[in-house]
Amino acid sequence: MSLDDRRADFPALRERPDGKSPVYLDSACMSLVPQSVLDAMQEYYRDFPGCGGRSLHRFAEEVGRRYEAARAGFARRLGRADPHSVVFLRNSTEAINLVAQGLDWKRGERVLISDREHNSNLVVWQRLATERGIRIEILPLSDSGDFDRDLLEERLARGIRLVSLFQTSNLDGQTLPVREITERAHDRGALVLIDGCQAAPHEPQELDRVGIDFYAVSGHKMLGPTGTGVLAAAPGPLATLRPLLLGGETVEWSTLTDHELRPPPFRFEAGLQNYAGVIGSGAALEYLAGLDSAEMRAREIALNRRFTDAVAGEPRVRLLGPRDPERRPSVVAFTLDGIDPNDAALFLDEGHDVMVRSGRHCVHSWYAERGIPGNVRASFYLYSRPADVDALIAGVRELLERIPFSGTSAATKAASSPRSGSGPRRVAGSRGAAVRSARPRHRGGRGRAAYAGGSG
Ligand SMILES: Cc1ncc(COP(=O)(O)O)c(C=O)c1O
């Protein structure tokens, strides 16, 4: 089946009475779910709605079987030979927290992160720095996507206990050479945690072969239900982690004064689990296994190039990250001189039925360094079409026409001088203008409240 035919598998993309189907360009935030995932979750609630691991009846047995099948599915997708390397959690944020808070940090030990990590891979380290005295080392990355090996070596030479980096950036789509990073880190005795939540949805991984110690992913970015994710860890490092939560299912036995923890992964899965979600994510993995990831990648690059080429002649459209779409297949992020990114997103949604993400993408630190208020991001997945990109292009062009601009915006300055600016600023004068000029088609217009404080 070709990717074009796959759109029909996604109920959220069904045609509306006016013959149009939604233009969803926000899969980096959350992907859509195919019917098979909905069916699997419904089957759970309809046919065997028990809890796994505790009761011995037939519902419980079926839940346990499907739950463990999903675990095996993640192990296959991620290249872990042992399914018990996979811990079910709520999302990659929780997976990163489990590693961060589960390691036995000593004062002065260092973690190395990049200068554009999602808050999930930043703020927990800041807390550990305050509370346990760890030190955070920053690896500056280039906007071009070129990776500076010498800089990595220089940072590693400072004595790093854990390297914790994204694999693919949700900000600008660049992908880091995680195999090489892992080798170099291991040569220096450091552990490696990779935030794979923008990479694993697009291609299978080989974690055992690459030697990555800890790997975090979110199921809801790879066709699964919300609130699902895993930590896929090598058995040795996993066994060293202290569980974040204790309770039902985490212990072999307990007395009034003592208990013995179960082996991993069970000691990390406290309390009654999200069975419907896990079973749904198992179905998502089966769906993904049926796709050709090379075909998917080629399609994402083509879509990305379509947009990139179309805006190449627009001086007010400034792309973030690597120039070449091959180096950021699933993400195209841009600022529009003189137009606030949140206004642009509302305009695109209400005026052109195009759903994109705007704001600071939970990487506030990066925008704060540059003094820009955020940007617009479109992200592609297997169900994205050329028509979606064309709608985005039309929306951006109309926006540029409606909101003339002359002068130098904060974004312009930041693009020419990446380190300038002392804090986030809005682009003056555009706030609300785009929204007011949009033509709401399917609902009333939204105002400031829709994104006040929510542009992260
Ligand atoms: C690179 C990256 N890391 C971490 C996260 C956090 O994922 P979640 O909210 O599913 O925990 C995201 C979400 O967008 C992300 O893009």
The ligand as a Gaussian input file, in Angstrom:
#p B3LYP/6-31G(d) Opt

LIG

0 1
 C       12.776000      16.606000      21.455000
 C       11.673000      16.444000      22.464000
 N       11.974000      15.981000      23.675000
 C       11.030000      15.793000      24.612000
 C        9.720000      16.072000      24.364000
 C        8.717000      15.840000      25.417000
 O        7.816000      14.867000      25.020000
 P        6.580000      14.489000      25.927000
 O        5.830000      15.744000      26.185000
 O        5.846000      13.494000      25.137000
 O        7.145000      13.930000      27.184000
 C        9.346000      16.575000      23.116000
 C        7.961000      16.939000      22.824000
 O        7.664000      17.661000      21.916000
 C       10.353000      16.748000      22.138000
 O       10.054000      17.195000      20.923000

